[in-house]
C-alpha cells in the first residue's frame, strides 16, 4: 500500500517494477500458507469428529 501511495506520474514505471517484485515473492508464500492451513483444517475436523464420537 505504501508503494502505491508513493507512486506518481514521474516514477510509476519504477514503482510498478518494485510492486511486481514484491508480488512475485508474496503470492507463492500465500499459496504455501493456504496449503498448510488446509492440512491443519482437515486434521482439526478429524480430531473434532473423533472427540465427538
C-alpha positions as a Markdown table, in Angstrom:
| # | Residue | x | y | z |
|---|---|---|---|---|
| 1 | Unk | 0.0 | 0.0 | 0.0 |
| 2 | Unk | 2.9 | 2.3 | 0.8 |
| 3 | Unk | 4.3 | 1.7 | -2.7 |
| 4 | Unk | 1.0 | 2.6 | -4.3 |
| 5 | Unk | 0.7 | 5.8 | -2.2 |
| 6 | Unk | 4.2 | 6.9 | -3.3 |
| 7 | Unk | 3.5 | 6.3 | -7.0 |
| 8 | Unk | 3.1 | 9.3 | -9.2 |
| 9 | Unk | 3.3 | 10.1 | -12.9 |
| 10 | Unk | 7.1 | 10.5 | -12.8 |
| 11 | Unk | 8.0 | 7.3 | -11.0 |
| 12 | Unk | 5.2 | 5.0 | -12.0 |
| 13 | Unk | 7.3 | 2.6 | -14.1 |
| 14 | Unk | 9.9 | 2.1 | -11.4 |
| 15 | Unk | 7.2 | 1.6 | -8.7 |
| 16 | Unk | 5.3 | -0.9 | -10.9 |
| 17 | Unk | 8.5 | -2.9 | -11.3 |
| 18 | Unk | 9.0 | -2.7 | -7.5 |
| 19 | Unk | 5.4 | -3.9 | -6.9 |
| 20 | Unk | 5.9 | -6.8 | -9.4 |
| 21 | Unk | 9.0 | -7.9 | -7.5 |
| 22 | Unk | 7.1 | -7.8 | -4.2 |
| 23 | Unk | 4.1 | -9.7 | -5.6 |
| 24 | Unk | 6.4 | -12.4 | -7.1 |
| 25 | Unk | 7.5 | -13.1 | -3.6 |
| 26 | Unk | 4.2 | -12.6 | -1.9 |
| 27 | Unk | 1.9 | -14.8 | -4.0 |
| 28 | Unk | 3.9 | -18.1 | -3.6 |
| 29 | Unk | 4.1 | -17.5 | 0.1 |
| 30 | Unk | 0.4 | -17.0 | 0.4 |
| 31 | Unk | -0.2 | -20.2 | -1.6 |
| 32 | Unk | 2.1 | -22.2 | 0.7 |
| 33 | Unk | 0.3 | -20.8 | 3.8 |
| 34 | Unk | -3.1 | -21.7 | 2.2 |
| 35 | Unk | -1.9 | -25.3 | 1.6 |
| 36 | Unk | -0.7 | -25.6 | 5.2 |
| 37 | Unk | -3.9 | -24.2 | 6.6 |
| 38 | Unk | -5.9 | -26.7 | 4.6 |
| 39 | Unk | -3.9 | -29.5 | 6.2 |
| 40 | Unk | -4.5 | -28.1 | 9.7 |
| 41 | Unk | -8.2 | -27.7 | 9.0 |
| 42 | Unk | -8.5 | -31.3 | 7.8 |
| 43 | Unk | -6.7 | -32.6 | 10.9 |
| 44 | Unk | -8.8 | -30.3 | 13.2 |
| 45 | Unk | -12.0 | -31.7 | 11.7 |
| 46 | Unk | -10.8 | -35.3 | 12.1 |
| 47 | Unk | -9.9 | -34.7 | 15.7 |
| 48 | Unk | -13.2 | -32.9 | 16.4 |
| 49 | Unk | -15.2 | -35.8 | 14.9 |
| 50 | Unk | -13.1 | -38.3 | 16.9 |
| 51 | Unk | -13.7 | -36.3 | 20.1 |
| 52 | Unk | -17.5 | -36.1 | 19.4 |
| 53 | Unk | -17.7 | -39.8 | 18.9 |
